Amino acid sequence: MALIDKIKTLLQLKLKYAASAGIATAVDYGIFFSLKNLLQYSATTMPNLPLMPPG
């Protein structure tokens, strides 16, 4: 979970700086939403994983 938090933090910082400079790219958003969807998919298909408890 710590690794995922680090990735999210880095992406958020990157998005913040990219947006402030007016150069937010589809790649940044694509990576962020892919990660988010993967976590949601894992939580729904494999609820026994301790990563994200269902609920």
C-alpha positions as a printed NumPy array, in Angstrom:
array([[  0.   ,   0.   ,   0.   ],
       [  2.909,   2.331,   0.693],
       [  4.114,   1.989,  -2.903],
       [  0.674,   2.854,  -4.256],
       [  0.505,   5.894,  -1.974],
       [  3.902,   7.056,  -3.254],
       [  2.78 ,   6.645,  -6.862],
       [ -0.425,   8.559,  -6.187],
       [  1.481,  11.355,  -4.456],
       [  3.964,  11.639,  -7.315],
       [  1.164,  11.675,  -9.878],
       [ -0.769,  14.318,  -7.96 ],
       [  2.326,  16.526,  -7.745],
       [  3.055,  15.984, -11.411],
       [ -0.534,  16.785, -12.37 ],
       [ -0.529,  19.893, -10.176],
       [  2.64 ,  21.265, -11.76 ],
       [  1.549,  20.268, -15.257],
       [ -1.839,  21.934, -14.816],
       [ -0.305,  25.11 , -13.379],
       [  2.011,  25.34 , -16.373],
       [ -0.834,  24.556, -18.758],
       [  0.723,  21.345, -20.044],
       [ -1.318,  18.621, -18.355],
       [ -1.136,  15.635, -20.684],
       [ -3.523,  12.802, -21.436],
       [ -0.773,  10.37 , -20.446],
       [ -0.694,  11.634, -16.86 ],
       [ -4.458,  11.331, -16.516],
       [ -4.433,   7.975, -18.283],
       [ -1.917,   6.527, -15.805],
       [ -3.831,   7.924, -12.835],
       [ -7.211,   6.582, -13.936],
       [ -5.748,   3.236, -15.008],
       [ -4.278,   2.794, -11.524],
       [ -7.564,   3.812,  -9.918],
       [ -9.572,   1.427, -12.114],
       [ -7.138,  -1.41 , -11.44 ],
       [ -7.564,  -0.965,  -7.683],
       [-11.35 ,  -0.863,  -7.968],
       [-11.314,  -3.933, -10.224],
       [ -9.076,  -5.825,  -7.798],
       [-11.345,  -4.902,  -4.896],
       [-14.476,  -6.129,  -6.671],
       [-13.108,  -9.308,  -8.251],
       [-10.897, -10.399,  -5.365],
       [-12.523,  -9.088,  -2.165],
       [-10.338, -11.338,  -0.004],
       [ -7.246,  -9.269,  -0.741],
       [ -6.166,  -7.121,   2.216],
       [ -5.349,  -4.246,  -0.169],
       [ -8.8  ,  -2.68 ,  -0.14 ],
       [-11.433,  -4.172,   2.156],
       [-14.874,  -4.223,   0.537],
       [-17.438,  -1.817,   1.829]])
